Amino acid sequence: MRAIHPTADLDPIRIGAKLRSSRLAQGLTLEQLAQATGLTKGFISRIERNDTMPSVPTLVQLCQALSLPIGNLFEEPELQLISLEAAPAINMGGTGADERLITPRSEDRVQVLRSSLEPNASGGDQLYTVNCNLESLHVVSGELDIQFADRQVSLSPGDTLTFPGRTPHTWRAGAHGAEAVWVLVPAAWSGSA
């Protein structure tokens, strides 16, 4: 019996985007990183575009200058898939709304809700607030009116309305109903506890 040996993946490892995002998150220019590492701006730029692969010592040097653990460059991102059918139903109040939490319950940075709204569905007659810093509402189909204390905004398919969280508001779907996506930043509540 012959031993089976693993083979290397033929796809190149793409670390450039992670290095670039780390540099930008720290507010560093290519020139500043070049000065900190002794490398040229052009060489760092080629690494960030995945046009060239640095040697291990060069990679260590870049990671040290960015205070980035070298292992982070090779970690696979954590992916969590939630199909709409499997998304838990939630109740945000109002009538005629089938609302689904389509981000993981444990995610506290952002919360995305998918709303299927019956004709003339409503968030209620009273204005309400959501405990988050930012709300963004995208209308997939149908029409929605958003009522604020001082004005009303009418949304059509493809429109996105963004406003500060904790702003008193309510909503009403049009005569044909609507499909909408709400994004709350950070998550208004966590279902992980």
NORDABEL-V396363 format. One record per residue. N is the residue number from 1. OMEGA is omega in radians with two decimals (* if undefined). BURIAL is 1 if it has 9 or more other ideal C-beta (glycine too) atoms within 8 Angstrom, else 0. D_FIRST is the distance of its C-alpha to the first C-alpha in Angstrom with 1 decimal. Layout:
BEGIN
[[N;OMEGA;BURIAL;D_FIRST] [N;OMEGA;BURIAL;D_FIRST]]
END
This chain:
BEGIN
[[1;3.13;0;0.0] [2;3.08;0;3.8] [3;3.09;0;6.5] [4;-3.12;0;9.2] [5;3.09;0;12.6] [6;3.08;0;15.9] [7;3.14;0;18.3] [8;3.07;0;22.0] [9;-3.12;0;24.4] [10;3.09;0;26.3] [11;3.13;0;29.5] [12;3.07;0;31.8] [13;-3.08;0;32.8] [14;-3.11;0;36.4] [15;-3.04;1;38.4] [16;-3.10;1;41.7] [17;3.13;1;43.2] [18;3.09;1;42.5] [19;-3.13;1;44.2] [20;-3.12;1;47.1] [21;3.09;0;47.7] [22;3.11;1;47.7] [23;-3.11;1;50.1] [24;3.13;0;52.4] [25;3.13;0;52.3] [26;3.11;0;53.8] [27;-3.13;0;56.4] [28;3.03;1;55.2] [29;3.05;0;55.9] [30;-3.12;1;53.6] [31;3.13;0;56.3] [32;3.12;0;56.3] [33;3.10;1;52.5] [34;3.12;1;52.7] [35;-3.10;0;55.4] [36;-3.06;0;53.5] [37;-3.06;1;50.3] [38;3.10;0;51.9] [39;3.11;1;49.9] [40;3.09;0;51.7] [41;-3.12;0;52.5] [42;-3.14;0;50.9] [43;3.11;1;47.6] [44;3.11;1;47.5] [45;3.11;1;48.5] [46;3.09;1;45.6] [47;-3.11;1;43.1] [48;3.10;1;44.7] [49;-3.10;0;44.4] [50;3.07;1;40.7] [51;3.10;0;41.7] [52;3.11;0;40.2] [53;-3.12;0;37.7] [54;3.03;0;39.3] [55;3.14;0;37.7] [56;3.12;0;36.7] [57;3.12;0;40.0] [58;3.12;1;42.0] [59;3.09;1;40.3] [60;3.14;1;41.1] [61;3.11;1;44.6] [62;-3.13;1;45.1] [63;3.10;1;43.8] [64;-3.14;0;46.1] [65;-3.13;1;49.1] [66;-3.06;1;48.3] [67;-3.08;0;47.6] [68;3.09;1;44.4] [69;-3.05;0;41.3] [70;3.13;1;38.6] [71;3.14;0;36.1] [72;-3.13;0;38.4] [73;-3.03;1;37.6] [74;3.12;0;34.0] [75;3.03;0;34.5] [76;3.10;0;34.2] [77;3.10;0;37.5] [78;3.14;0;37.9] [79;3.09;0;38.4] [80;-3.12;0;40.0] [81;3.06;0;40.6] [82;3.08;1;43.4] [83;-3.12;0;44.2] [84;-3.14;0;47.9] [85;-3.12;0;47.5] [86;-3.11;0;45.8] [87;-3.13;1;48.2] [88;3.05;0;50.5] [89;3.09;0;54.1] [90;3.14;0;56.6] [91;3.11;0;60.4] [92;-3.09;0;62.3] [93;-3.13;0;65.6] [94;-3.10;1;67.5] [95;3.07;0;67.5] [96;-3.09;1;65.6] [97;2.95;1;62.4] [98;-3.05;0;58.8] [99;-3.09;1;57.3] [100;3.04;1;53.6] [101;-3.05;1;52.0] [102;2.93;1;49.3] [103;3.14;1;48.2] [104;3.12;0;46.4] [105;-3.09;0;48.9] [106;-3.12;0;47.7] [107;-3.11;1;48.5] [108;-3.13;0;51.8] [109;-3.10;0;52.2] [110;3.08;1;52.9] [111;3.13;1;53.4] [112;-3.13;1;53.2] [113;3.06;1;54.9] [114;-3.10;1;54.9] [115;2.96;1;58.2] [116;-2.98;1;58.9] [117;3.08;1;62.7] [118;3.06;1;64.9] [119;3.13;1;68.1] [120;3.04;1;70.5] [121;-3.03;1;68.1] [122;3.01;1;69.4] [123;-3.14;1;68.6] [124;-3.12;1;72.0] [125;-3.11;0;75.5] [126;3.04;0;75.3] [127;3.13;1;73.6] [128;3.10;1;70.7] [129;3.06;1;68.5] [130;-3.07;1;64.8] [131;3.07;0;63.7] [132;3.14;1;61.9] [133;-3.05;0;62.8] [134;3.01;1;62.1] [135;3.05;1;61.9] [136;-3.09;1;60.9] [137;3.11;1;61.3] [138;3.12;1;59.8] [139;3.13;1;61.1] [140;3.10;1;58.5] [141;-3.13;0;61.0] [142;-3.12;1;64.5] [143;3.13;1;67.2] [144;2.98;1;67.8] [145;3.09;1;70.9] [146;-3.11;1;70.4] [147;3.02;1;73.6] [148;-3.12;1;74.4] [149;-3.03;0;77.6] [150;-3.11;0;79.2] [151;3.05;0;77.6] [152;3.11;0;75.4] [153;3.12;0;72.6] [154;-3.10;0;71.5] [155;3.11;1;67.9] [156;3.13;0;66.5] [157;-3.13;0;63.0] [158;3.13;0;61.2] [159;3.05;0;63.6] [160;3.13;0;62.4] [161;3.12;1;64.8] [162;-3.13;0;64.1] [163;-3.12;1;66.5] [164;3.04;0;66.7] [165;-3.12;1;65.3] [166;3.05;0;68.0] [167;3.13;1;70.2] [168;-3.12;0;72.1] [169;2.94;1;71.2] [170;-3.05;1;70.6] [171;3.06;1;69.4] [172;3.09;1;70.2] [173;3.11;1;68.2] [174;-3.06;1;70.0] [175;-3.14;0;71.1] [176;-3.11;0;67.7] [177;-3.11;1;65.5] [178;2.95;1;63.0] [179;-3.08;1;59.4] [180;3.08;1;59.2] [181;3.08;1;56.9] [182;3.07;1;58.2] [183;-3.14;1;56.7] [184;-3.09;1;57.9] [185;-0.30;1;57.4] [186;3.14;1;56.6] [187;-3.10;1;55.6] [188;3.10;1;58.7] [189;3.13;0;57.1] [190;3.10;0;53.7] [191;-3.07;0;52.2] [192;-3.08;0;49.7] [193;*;0;52.1]]
END
